[in-house]
Amino acid sequence: MFETVKELLEKIRLGEDSFLELKDVRFSGNRVSGPKRDSLADELASFANAGGGVCVLGVDDSSRDVVGIPVDRLDAVEDFVRETATDSLEPPLPIVIERLLLPSTLGEEKAVLRVDVQKSLFVHKSPGGYLHRIGSSKREMRPDYLARLFQQRSQTRIIRFDEQAVPNATLADLDSELWERFRTNRSRTEVRESFLEKLGLVRRDEGGTPRPTVAGVLLATSTPRKFLPNAYIQAVAYRGTSLVPAGSDDEYQLDAADIDGPIDSQVTDALAFVRRNMRVSASKETGRMDRPQYDLTAVFEAVVNAVAHRDYSIHGSKIRLHMFADRLELYSPGALANTMSVESLSLRQAARNEVLTSMLARTLVSEELSGVSTSRAMLMDRRGEGVSIILERTEALSGRQPEYQVLDDAELLLTLFAAGSPPPDG
């Protein structure tokens, strides 16, 4: 949108509309006094809830003259804008901020900030309520309009979140090597767009433009975090049995990694992380026998379930894999799907992300996981035996059943106890 400086200047001369907002910047001492934080938050949210737009700071909206921002205060204004988008909107809004030099009416080069807001997957609430952009003004959405918007976007799940078109993604963002792997002999000659739509990896947005879906971004782009910032696994291995050992001067973290990439690669890399950080003990009672801390097949099933069933619509939450001396904890965003309970996990199946689970059932297990995945050829098991495998194999190794917990109806925690860890008190 307004890709060149010339295009942007032409838009500025024409004035504000559905896609352009102009703001002069004022200061009180070293603090930004205008625009007001709540007002700017309302403008950003109204763009995100409509078709997206550009806000230019450093331009007088009445005269349309480029008045600029002092160069030595650009950092302060950029921090102000970023904090507004993060702290004053629910959920927080990802934005792109660019520093530009634009000529004033007198021909002087003035520094401005360009803030790009994409049409969002979410419905954002700002201090002024639920707003959207109509022409050059922002308006509160009528209840019926807001209800339809919730239906179209993530929160109501009338269309499942993994089937949603990602607004700022294009077909060019899809890696041909990643999506071509799903071709069969019967689909070899099928046109790319039609083939990907049938798989659920592409969907047309409200304007009819084909775009990758959330599932398409997760499986067929090399950097899903570019579009879904929390689509990764945060892995940490700790030295002791707590996050920060009391009174210890030693480094309490042994290893840490942010594991990203296509989600099947995340599974492979998460297993590699566990492998290199778990201890292996040896028994000499009947000849040397190595005994690992964790059954890797159980860990494999747990990580696959986490990437397949987590709630990707929860902004700010990622999968967390924490290894301690006596246990492994795996946190997955989102409560249990549908009417599932902790007690029924090993007995029933329910998929939050149907496209994703369907495609993972067609995704080959990598060579690196050979011998770990219970000799299965594909990542997902259509028979729903994953939880039973986790329970049975972990208990056989450690003597303790894994524990599932739902935390605040917002996160599922699975704890796998290490071999040799002490039994619970009592």
N, C-alpha and C positions, 0 to 999 in steps of 0.2 A: 504494500500500500504506500503510494507516494515514494517510489524507490529512489528517485534522484533528487538532488537539491533543487533543481529546476522545477520538478513536479511539486515538491513541497512548497516552494515559494509561490507558485501559481495558486495552490490551494489556500495558502495563508492570505493572499490578496483577495480571494473570493470570500473569505470569512468562514466562520464555524458552520458545520453541518452535522449530519449523522455520524461522520467518521473523523471529524477534526475538532479539537478543543484547544483554545489558546489561553495561556495564563501568564500574566506579569508576575514577577517574583519580587517580594519586598522583604526587608530585613529590619529587625530590631536588635541592635548590637550585632552579635554573631549568630543570632537565631533567626530562622525563617519565620516571618510573621504573616506572609501572604504568598500563595493562597493558604487558607485555613486547612488543617489536616483533614477534618471531617468532610469539607467541601471537595477536596481533591480525591478522597476515598470514594465519595459518591460518583464523581466523574469516571474514575477508573472502573468501578463496578458496573456502571450503566453501559459502558462500552463492552465489557466482558459478557454481560447478560444479553446484549444485542448482537451486532455483527462484527464487533471489534472496532478499533480505531486508534488514532494517534493523538497524543496530547503534547503540545510544544510549550515548554516553559521558557519564558524570556521574550514573549510576544504580547503586546497590548491588544486585548481582544476587541476594543472599541475602535482604535485607530488602525489596527492590523500592522503596526510598525514593529520591527524587530528592535526591542530595547535592550536585550541581552542580559546576561548574568556576569558579574565580575569573575574573572577566571580563578582568582584565589578563593572563591566561594562555591565553585562547582562541586567540590567534594561534599560540602555541607548540604547543598540542595539535593544531590544524588542520594545521600543517606536519608534525607527527609522523605523523598519519594519512595525509596525502597522500604523504609520502615512503615510508611503509610500502607503500602500494598500488602505488607506482611502482617501488621498488627491491627489494622483498622477494618479489615475485611474478613468475612467468614464464609467459606474457607479462604485462606490466604491466596493471593493472586500472583502468578508468575508474570513478570513483565520484562521487557528489554529496554534498557536505557542507553542512549547514544549521545555523545557530545558532538555538536556541529558548530561550524562558523557560518553565519548567514549575514548577508548585507542588509544594513538598515536603509531607510529611504534616502539618507545622505551618502550612501555608499560605503559606510564604515563596516568592517567585519566585526560581528558581535557573537559572543558565545551563547548557545542555547542548549537545552536538554530536550531531546526527542524521546518520548516514552511510548513504546508500541504495546498495545494490548490486543491479544488475540481473542476471538470468540471462544468462550470457555466450555469445557465439558461439564462444568458445575454451574449452579445458580448461586450467585454471591450476594450476601447481605452486607450492606454498608451502614454507617450511622443514620442515614436517611431512610433506611428500610430496603426493600427489594425494588431497585430502580432499573430502568432501561432507557436507551437513547432514542429520542424521536426528534429528527431534525437537529437543531442546535441546542436543544434543551434535554434535560433528564426528567423523567416522569416516574412516579410510583406505579408499579404494575397493578392492574385491576386483579381481583381474586381469580377470575376465570382465566385471564391471561397467564397469571403466575402458575395456576394449576396445570395448564397446558405445557408451560415451560418445564416444570418439574417432570412431567410425563416424557417430554422429549429428551431431557438430560438425565443425569445419573441417579437422582435420589429415589425415584419411585420404582425403578426396576421393571416398568412395563416393557421396555427394551432392556435386556440385561446389560450391565455395564461393559462387559467385555465385547459386546456387539456394537457399542457406540462408535460412531465415526470420530476420529481425533481431529479437531478443527484445524490445527496448524501443521498437520502432516499431509504429504502428497504421495502419489504412487512412486515418485522418484526416490522417496526415502526408503522404499522396500528393497532389500538386498536380494537379487535374483537367485543367488546360490542358496539363500535360506528358504525362500518359498518354493523354488523348483523341486526341492526334496520331497514335496508332498504330491508331486505328479505321479500318476499311474500310467500304465500303457494306454488305457482308454482316454486319458486326458492329455496326452502328449501334444496334440495339435490344437487344443482349445486355446482361444484367445486369452491372454493374461488377465485382463480385467474381469471377464466373465468367469474364469476359473476361480479367481480369488474371491469374487462375490459369493460364489457357491460354497466356498469353504468358510465364509464368514470373516475373512481377513480383510475384506474391503466392503465398504457400505457407502451409498450416496448420501450426502448431507442434504439439508433442507433446500439448498439451491440446486441440487442435482449433480454436484461435483463428486466424483468417486474419491474416497479418502480411506486410508488404512483405518481399521477399527483398533480398539484397545488390544484385542487378541493379535491383530496383525502387527502392531508395533512391538508387542512382547515377543513374538515368535520370529518375525521376519525383518527386524531392523537390528543393526549391530549395536546401537546405543539407545535402548528404550528410555533411559533416563532423560534424554533430550526432550521427550514428550511427556513422560510420566516420571517426575523427579524422584519418586520414592520406590520405583520398581527395581529394587536391588536387595541384596542380603548383607547386613552388617554383621561380620563375624569377628569375635574376640575370644582369645584363649587367655584365661587368668591363671596366675600361679597357684593360688590357694582355693579356698571354698567360698570366698565372698568377693564382691566387686572391688573393694579396697581393704586389704588386710590391715587391721588396727595395729599401730606401732611398728609397722614394717618399713624399713628403708629401701628394701629391694624393689626392683621394677615389678609392679603387680600384674602387668600385662606381658604375656609371653609372645603373643602374635596378634595382629589385627589386620583386617582387610575389608574393603567395600567390594563386594562381588557383584559385578553387573554384566551386561551383555544379554543376548537372547536367553530366555529363561531356562532352556534346556542346558545351555552352557553354565548358567548359574548353579544348576544341580551338580554338574560335574566338578566345578570349582569349589563348591561347598564341601563335597565329599573329600576332595584333595586337602582342603583346610583341616578337616577332622582327622584325616589319616596322618598328616604330618605333626599334629599336635597331641594326639592321644598316646598314652604310654602302652607298652607291651611288656608283660611280665612273662617269666619262664618258669615252668614246673619240671622237676627232674625225677618225679616219682616213678614214672614209667617211660623213661627216656625224655629228652627235652621236648617240651610242648609249649609253644608260644600262646599267651592268652591276652588278647587285646582288651582295652577298656570297654570298647563298644562294638556291638555287632554292626558292621558296616551296611549289611542288607537292611537292617532296621533303620539306620540313619538315612539310607537312600530313600526308603519309603516315606520317612517323615519329611524330608526336604521336598520330595516330589509333591506330597500332599500340601505342603505349605505354599509352594509357588502356584499350584493349580487352584487351590480353594481360598486363598487370601482375598480380602476385599480391597481391590485396587482403587476403589472410589474414595477411600479414607485418605484425605490429604495429610501429609506429614508423618505417615506411618510406614515403616519398612519392616521386612522380616529381620529378626535379630537372632543370631546363633551365638550363644555364649557357652564356652567350655570352662568347667571348673575342675579341680582335682578329683571331685567325687561325682560329678554329674554333668550332663549336657542339657541346656535349656534352649528351646526353640519357640520363639514368639511369632505368631502369625496374625496380622491385622484383621479384625472382623470377628464378630460372634459366630456361632455355628449357624449354618444355612438352614432356612426353613424351620421345621419343627424338630430338628435334631437336638439331642442332648448328649452330654458326656457319656452317659450310661449306654446310649444306643449307637455310639460311634462304630463299634465292631460288628454291629448287626444290620445297619442300614446304610443306604447310599443317598446322598443329596449333593447336587452340584450347584455352586453359586455361579460358576463361570462355564457355561455349557460348551461354548465354542472352544475355549481354551482346553478343557478336559478332553473334548473330542479330538483336537489336534495333537495333544500330548500322547493320546493313544495311537497316533500315527507317526510319532517321532521316534526314530531309532535311538536306542541306547548307545552312547559313545563308546569307543574302544577303551577309553580310560576307565570305564565302569565295568568292563568285562569281569565277570565272576562276582560282582557285587550285587547285581540286580536280580537275584534269584533266577538267573539264566533266562530272564524275560527279554524279548527282542525290542519291545517298545517301552517308553517311559511310564505310561499309565497302564493300570490293570483294569480292564472293563468289568471284571468280576467283583471289584470292590474288596479285595482281600488285603489291602495295604495295612489297615489298622490292626488286623489280626496278626499279621506278620510282625509288626512293630511290638505288639504286646508279648507274643510268644517267644520271639527270638531274644528280646532284651531280658525277659525274666529267666530264660534258660541260661544266659551268660552271667547275669549279675545276681540272680536269686531274688530280684525285686521287680514288681510290675511297674511299668512306666505310669506316670500320672498326667492326666489331662485336666486343665483348669480353664474356665472362662473368666477373664478379668474385666470387671466393670462393663460387661456386655459389649466390649470393644476389641478384645484380643484373646486369642487362644494360646495357652501356654502348654507345651508338651515337655515333660522332664524325663530324660532317660538316665537311669542311674548306672554309674560305672561299675565294672566288675571289681569286686573287693571293697566296695563302699559299705560303710556300716549300716545295719538295719535301723529303721526309725525307732525312736525311744518308745518304751512301753511294750 
